[in-house]
Amino acid sequence: MKRKTTDLTGSIVIAALLLGAGLTSLPGFFVAPAEAVIGRPLTPVSMAGVARRTTRRTVYGTAAVTSAAVASSNAAAWNSAAYQQQAAWDSAAYQQQAAQAQMDAAQAQQQAAEAQQQAALATQQAAQAEQALPLGSVLPSLPSGCESASVGGQSYFTCGGNWYRPVMQNGNIAYSVVANPG
């Protein structure tokens, strides 16, 4: 870069010296702008110059159009491949989501069936607890959900319509079914 700048500066200095010394009138050394002859190969409007520029523009233009067409074709092919790949990924993701949804639905259905069985069992236990037991029956433990009550200084328990009084049986506390003390 530095050498080109030095060469250009030197050429400008030499041209200025020659112009200043009046050496431009030497035959064959310089042609003044007014003396340019139309038709010489390097003049702007000569046939050779026009033909050269036309050919260059045609070649460059054709190359630019061709490369743009190839680039456009490549982009279209890439976009088509990318679209197909994205569609395949979307399809796989959709199938995976559908399978997951089916598994979730089956699990929810199973949980609902278990909840229904537990409700039926609770209803059955409540019905058994509410059944009147024969008076004098002795149970080793109270059913769940009993409430304590004190009547006439005596401790009782009531569950589902039955009354129980604590009694000792073989050294252990048991509960005997009694009539309603109230």
C-alpha positions in Angstrom: 0.0 0.0 0.0 2.8 2.4 0.9 4.6 1.6 -2.4 1.5 2.4 -4.5 1.1 5.7 -2.7 4.7 6.6 -3.3 4.5 5.6 -7.1 1.3 7.7 -7.5 2.9 10.7 -5.7 5.9 10.4 -7.9 3.8 10.2 -11.1 1.9 13.3 -10.1 5.1 15.3 -9.4 6.6 14.3 -12.8 3.4 15.2 -14.7 3.3 18.5 -13.0 7.0 19.2 -13.9 6.4 18.3 -17.5 3.3 20.4 -17.8 5.0 23.3 -16.1 8.0 23.0 -18.5 5.7 23.0 -21.6 6.9 19.6 -22.7 3.4 18.5 -23.6 3.8 19.7 -27.2 6.4 17.1 -28.0 5.1 14.8 -30.7 4.2 11.3 -29.4 4.9 12.2 -25.8 1.4 13.5 -24.7 -1.8 14.0 -26.5 -3.7 16.9 -25.1 -7.4 16.3 -24.4 -8.4 18.6 -27.2 -6.4 16.5 -29.6 -8.1 13.1 -28.9 -9.2 11.4 -32.1 -12.6 9.7 -32.0 -12.2 6.1 -33.1 -9.0 5.3 -31.3 -9.4 2.1 -29.2 -9.2 3.7 -25.7 -11.5 6.7 -26.3 -14.9 6.6 -24.6 -17.0 6.6 -27.8 -14.8 4.5 -30.1 -16.4 1.4 -31.5 -13.8 -0.8 -29.8 -14.4 0.8 -26.4 -18.2 0.6 -26.8 -18.0 -3.1 -27.9 -15.6 -3.9 -25.0 -17.9 -2.2 -22.4 -21.0 -3.8 -23.9 -19.4 -7.2 -23.8 -18.2 -6.7 -20.2 -21.6 -5.5 -19.0 -23.3 -8.4 -20.7 -21.0 -11.0 -19.1 -21.2 -9.3 -15.7 -25.0 -8.9 -15.9 -25.5 -12.5 -17.1 -23.2 -13.8 -14.3 -25.1 -11.7 -11.7 -28.5 -12.9 -13.0 -27.3 -16.5 -13.2 -25.8 -16.4 -9.7 -29.0 -14.8 -8.3 -31.1 -17.5 -10.0 -28.9 -20.2 -8.6 -29.0 -18.6 -5.1 -32.8 -18.3 -5.3 -33.1 -22.0 -6.5 -30.8 -23.1 -3.6 -32.8 -21.1 -1.1 -36.0 -22.5 -2.4 -34.7 -26.1 -2.1 -33.3 -25.4 1.3 -36.6 -23.8 2.4 -38.5 -26.9 1.1 -36.2 -29.3 2.9 -36.4 -27.2 6.1 -40.2 -27.2 5.8 -40.4 -30.9 5.3 -38.0 -31.5 8.3 -40.1 -29.1 10.5 -43.3 -30.9 9.4 -41.8 -34.2 10.3 -40.7 -32.9 13.7 -44.2 -31.3 14.3 -45.8 -34.7 13.4 -43.5 -36.6 15.8 -44.2 -34.0 18.5 -48.0 -34.3 17.9 -47.9 -38.1 18.1 -45.9 -37.9 21.3 -48.4 -35.5 22.8 -51.3 -37.6 21.7 -49.7 -40.7 23.3 -49.1 -38.8 26.5 -52.7 -37.5 26.5 -53.9 -41.1 26.2 -51.7 -42.2 29.1 -53.0 -39.3 31.2 -56.6 -40.2 30.4 -56.1 -43.9 31.3 -54.4 -42.9 34.6 -57.3 -40.5 35.4 -59.8 -43.2 34.6 -58.0 -45.6 36.9 -57.9 -43.1 39.7 -61.7 -42.4 39.2 -62.4 -46.2 39.5 -60.3 -46.4 42.7 -62.1 -43.4 44.2 -65.5 -45.1 43.3 -64.4 -48.3 45.0 -63.3 -46.4 48.1 -66.6 -44.6 48.2 -68.5 -47.9 48.0 -66.4 -49.4 50.7 -67.0 -46.4 53.0 -70.7 -46.5 52.4 -70.7 -50.2 53.2 -68.8 -49.6 56.4 -71.1 -46.8 57.4 -74.2 -49.1 56.8 -72.6 -51.8 59.0 -71.8 -49.3 61.7 -75.4 -48.1 61.7 -76.9 -51.5 62.0 -78.3 -52.1 65.5 -76.2 -54.6 67.3 -77.9 -57.0 69.8 -77.8 -55.7 73.3 -75.1 -57.3 75.4 -72.7 -57.8 72.5 -69.1 -57.2 73.5 -66.6 -55.6 71.0 -62.8 -55.6 71.6 -62.6 -52.0 70.2 -64.9 -49.2 69.2 -65.9 -48.6 65.6 -64.3 -45.4 64.1 -66.0 -42.1 64.5 -67.5 -42.7 68.0 -68.3 -39.8 70.3 -68.0 -40.0 74.1 -70.9 -39.0 76.4 -71.4 -39.0 80.1 -74.9 -39.9 81.5 -75.6 -40.1 85.2 -71.8 -40.1 86.0 -71.3 -43.2 83.7 -69.1 -43.0 80.6 -70.7 -44.1 77.3 -69.8 -44.0 73.6 -72.2 -43.6 70.7 -71.6 -44.7 67.1 -74.2 -44.9 64.4 -77.2 -45.3 66.7 -75.5 -47.8 69.0 -74.4 -47.1 72.6 -71.4 -48.7 74.1 -70.2 -48.9 77.7 -66.6 -49.7 78.6 -66.2 -53.0 80.5 -63.3 -55.2 81.7 -62.9 -58.5 80.0 -59.9 -60.8 80.8 -57.9 -57.8 82.0 -58.6 -55.8 78.9 -61.0 -53.0 78.2 -63.9 -54.0 75.9 -67.1 -52.3 74.9 -70.5 -53.7 75.6 -73.6 -52.7 73.6 -76.3 -51.2 75.8 -79.6 -49.5 75.4 -79.8 -45.8 75.0 -79.2 -44.5 78.6 -80.9 -41.1 77.9 
